[in-house]
Amino acid sequence: DFATAGADFKVASIGSQADSQMLISGSPGGFLAAHLMRVDRHGVIDPSFGDAGVATLPLAGVGGPGLSAIASTPQGDILLGISTTHVVNGGASGLAVVKFTGSGRRVLDFGSGGVAWDPGKTDLPAKQIVVARNGSFIALNKSIHLATGRGGSWTTHDWAIYNSNGELNQGYPGRW
């Protein structure tokens, strides 16, 4: 039952919560918002989640929504990887994660202005988010760079470790 999301809804990632409810992120056409939905095992949208079953994150950027990974914390919150050009003012780039409560409400005191991000990393969204028992987490992305005129390419893995409140843990280099 994706009628709530619209006919042109584009799924970006799928995850689950501890109670086996499925989480689906994506965007409607136009990429002006990111949607996070929770569905039961029959695929029916949970109307108690967000607003009528959909948590909405307004996006400031253009192009694709830049959504990627979903992870649940042991505390029941939801982390969503997203491209920073959509949520950080000034066109800054870096790994970014936004946080929602388990009931689909945005956590605005998470990180800086509701966004945990590591400036200076590539602008691709986190491809994977791994959460520790204490709620701290690692966000990872992979960038493939094409070598112009050399016929080769190389891969850069950007990663950042965050405390459970979304603050960047400065003790790690974040690239290999």
C-alpha positions in Angstrom: 0.0 0.0 0.0 2.2 2.8 -1.3 -0.6 5.0 -2.3 0.3 7.4 0.5 3.7 8.0 -1.0 2.5 8.6 -4.5 2.6 6.7 -7.8 6.1 7.9 -8.7 7.7 7.1 -5.3 11.3 5.9 -5.7 12.6 3.5 -3.0 16.2 4.3 -1.8 16.7 1.9 1.1 15.0 -0.7 3.3 15.7 -1.5 6.9 13.9 -2.9 9.9 13.3 -2.1 13.6 13.8 -4.5 16.5 10.0 -5.3 16.5 10.4 -6.6 12.9 8.6 -3.6 11.4 10.1 -2.7 8.0 11.4 0.8 7.2 11.4 2.2 3.7 13.0 5.4 2.6 12.6 7.1 -0.7 11.3 10.2 -2.4 8.3 11.3 -4.5 8.9 12.8 -7.9 10.6 16.2 -7.9 13.0 15.3 -5.0 11.7 18.1 -2.7 11.3 15.7 0.2 12.5 12.4 1.6 10.0 10.0 3.0 10.5 7.4 5.6 7.7 4.9 6.0 7.1 2.0 8.4 5.1 -1.0 7.1 4.0 -4.2 8.8 4.8 -7.7 7.6 1.9 -7.5 5.1 3.2 -4.3 3.6 0.6 -2.1 5.0 1.8 1.4 6.1 1.6 2.0 9.8 -0.6 5.1 10.3 0.8 5.7 13.8 4.3 6.4 12.3 5.1 10.0 11.4 2.1 11.8 9.9 -0.4 9.3 8.7 2.3 6.7 8.2 5.0 8.8 6.5 7.8 10.8 8.2 8.9 13.6 5.8 12.2 15.4 5.6 12.2 18.5 3.4 15.2 18.6 1.0 17.0 21.8 0.0 19.0 20.4 -2.9 18.3 19.5 -6.5 18.8 16.3 -8.4 18.3 13.0 -6.7 17.4 12.8 -3.1 20.7 11.3 -2.0 19.1 8.8 0.4 20.9 5.6 1.1 21.2 3.7 4.4 18.7 3.0 7.2 19.7 1.7 10.7 17.9 1.3 14.0 19.5 2.1 17.3 19.2 -0.1 20.4 17.2 2.8 21.9 14.6 2.4 19.1 15.5 5.5 17.0 16.1 5.5 13.3 19.2 6.8 11.4 18.9 7.7 7.8 22.0 8.4 5.5 21.5 11.4 3.2 23.6 13.7 1.0 24.5 16.9 2.9 23.8 19.2 -0.1 20.1 18.5 0.7 20.1 19.3 4.4 23.1 21.5 5.2 23.0 25.2 4.3 25.8 26.7 2.2 26.3 23.8 -0.1 28.8 22.0 2.3 29.6 18.4 1.5 30.3 15.4 3.7 28.8 12.3 5.2 25.5 13.1 6.7 22.9 11.2 8.9 19.6 12.4 10.2 17.7 10.9 13.1 14.1 10.1 13.7 12.4 8.7 16.8 11.0 5.2 16.6 7.6 6.8 16.0 8.8 8.9 13.0 9.5 12.3 14.5 12.7 14.1 13.5 15.2 14.6 16.3 16.3 18.2 15.9 18.8 18.3 18.7 20.8 15.5 17.0 24.3 16.6 15.7 24.2 20.2 14.5 20.8 21.4 13.6 19.4 17.9 13.4 22.2 16.6 11.1 25.2 14.5 12.1 27.8 15.2 9.4 31.5 15.1 8.8 32.5 18.1 6.5 35.1 17.6 3.9 34.1 14.1 2.9 32.6 13.3 -0.5 29.0 14.4 -0.9 27.7 10.9 -1.4 25.3 9.7 1.3 26.3 7.0 3.7 26.0 3.6 2.0 26.0 1.8 5.3 25.4 2.7 9.0 26.5 0.4 11.8 25.2 1.1 15.3 26.9 0.1 18.5 25.0 -1.0 21.6 25.6 2.4 23.2 24.0 4.2 20.2 27.3 5.5 18.7 27.6 4.7 15.0 29.8 4.5 11.9 28.7 5.9 8.6 30.5 4.6 5.5 30.4 5.5 1.8 32.4 4.4 -1.2 33.4 6.8 -4.0 34.7 5.5 -7.3 36.9 8.0 -9.1 37.6 7.7 -12.8 41.1 8.7 -13.9 40.7 10.9 -16.9 43.1 9.9 -19.7 44.6 7.1 -17.8 42.0 4.5 -18.3 41.9 3.5 -14.7 39.9 4.2 -11.5 40.3 4.0 -7.8 38.0 3.7 -4.9 38.0 5.9 -1.8 36.1 4.8 1.3 35.0 7.7 3.5 33.8 7.0 7.0 33.0 8.8 10.2 32.3 7.7 13.7 29.7 9.6 15.7 28.7 9.6 19.3 25.0 8.7 20.0 24.1 12.4 20.1 25.4 12.9 16.5 28.6 14.6 17.4 31.6 13.6 15.3 34.1 11.5 17.1 37.4 13.3 16.2 39.7 10.4 17.1 39.6 8.6 13.8 41.0 9.6 10.4 38.0 8.6 8.3 39.5 7.5 5.0 41.2 4.5 3.6 
